[in-house]
Amino acid sequence: MKRNVLGIKIESLTFSEAINKIDLLIVNKKPSQIVTVNPEFIILAHKDPEFNKILNNADLSVPDGFGLILAGKFLNQPFKERVTGVDLTWAVCKLAEDRGYKVFFLGGKTGVALETSQRIKKLHPRLKIAGAYSGSPTDKRVYELIKKSKPDILFVAFGAPKQEKFIAELKNNDIYVPLSVGVGGTFDYIAGIYPYAPLWMRKTGLEWLFRLFTQPFRFNRIITATIRFPWAVLRSKLF
């Protein structure tokens, strides 16, 4: 079941339902794209038609962001569950280990993708790592590495909307990947670059406050998520 939040379609499903759908997408052997939507995505999509189209054409769009959960309730389109990029990455890697799928980690600062793959490998020793490379959307070697390693699953951490546009562009470069996921800053958390917010803050929607203190450079994004997005949702209902 899809919800419509300010023109962006996002699926309402439980975490386990999301993993089951991901498994089916890989089995179908058709290049597919997953987007982990948060409030900033929606505000960006209103200014970027290409990004808007990618989000609405994704094979699976999940609600990553406490603000979306609140917006869904306010708009009478409740979501079953929040599906964060970090949790999704761990779960998909567990699925990959069980199924024998090969995984490629792409993006982040120098060395972060490699550190992420190594930390996940410690908990999932049978996971097949196809590659780990920082790179960038303009790095031509990225395409060569992906094409050569032939991963079943590609995690891309370039940040939005770069990662979503990069994934959409893979098809134009004749690169076949059954499943690609844009995961934003997920690698930074798994690699231990930044700490997780306490569980109680994540459950009560105060994660933004923790990030403001630990990652002050996110100030503008936090303002978007906590002020611009709620105001846009309120206006959509009142006017």
Secondary structure, 3 states (H helix, E strand, C coil): CEEEECCEEEECCCHHHHHHHHHHHHHCCCCEEEEEECHHHHHHHHHCHHHHHHHHHCCEEEECCHHHHHHHHHCCCCCCCCCCHHHHHHHHHHHHHHHCCEEEEEECCCCHHHHHHHHHHHHCCCCEEEEEECCCCCCHHHHHHHHHHCCCEEEEECCCCHHHHHHHHHHHHCCCCCEEEECCCHHHHHCCCCCCCCHHHHHHCCHHHHHHHHCHHHHHHHHHHHHHHHHHHHHHHHC
